[in-house]
């Protein structure tokens, strides 16, 4: 009996609640199909997706080019482990490193794995190249960061929900205020054992906090001055989400003549995930030049699934879609329209304090406390009106639709958002 075909939304929710760990608090909607910017629930109701699986589905749901690459490779060869070579990994590594302007790529599966890989790479470089005494390396991180939920990563989180009753924690991290160059400079000057500075170009989970203009460039300059690696976590901001191929931009191949970012900023270690596969398959990567990556030797690090043939084929297709469909340019243009429209609306509505973001990674700040349920309640009403979004805190709603959205669809969504909040 095809039980799945007969499930109602409530039955599906009940099954998860009974048999699944309660480590998430999903919006009460049960999705069964997706295409482009749309998703459908099990009862057949259609919604605009304004979360994009936390920016994993930049290329839209079930993009046929990505799905074809995945299914064709799955029918040919799915996994070899890294005990042997396969005929797809090298092609992917070449394509990705040339796209982003690096010498080497280390393939992993998830964003958190890629962050852990970058931390290990940075520390090994510190001991073998910079000359820091073993086990003394420190890595500077920012308060309110989100880099994942492994034990090492939550060791430098200040989110009590992520940390409570998961200790003891890993040492070796210095926390400073985000978007504070003085704090970064002080930390670098006080400690000769700093190996790296790990930073999100935009703090997404913290509420889409965009740093001050020039912050990333100045931070990179301080890292260069102190011989410290600048590590950019672009798991959420990368792959065209912010209107450029990378939020840090750097020496990438976006060739955007209208780039309003900081093109002189290039990470020493770049962390990518999520939309690297268009959401079709777990794919992440760490990229660096030879002077850094060559400290990794056989046996130092690995993953059974990292660099598997399906992942490689999917990533090449996903990056190709971003380039060929001009998704960075589309995100830049639509993002400007979104912020202009919502900022004007905020001036006439007391419930919306402000709008912020870059490209199609945006958020609105609701005029209430973080402890309130207002943002959640608004998202429930948005769901009822055909648009899916999720709060990042009690008073912030993040809006991040697939980058394949067109202007007509965006204006329809803006109307839904305005009308919903006006009725609230």
Helices and strands as residue ranges (DSSP letters): H 3-6, H 9-19, E 31-35, E 38-41, E 46-49, H 52-55, H 64-74, H 89-100, E 104-108, H 111-125, I 126-130, E 138-142, H 151-154, H 160-163, E 173-176, H 181-190, E 194-199, E 202-203, E 209-210, H 215-225, E 229-233, E 269-272, G 274-277, E 284-288, H 290-293, H 309-324, H 327-346, E 352-358, E 361-366, H 374-384, E 387-388, E 390-393, E 396-399, H 407-423
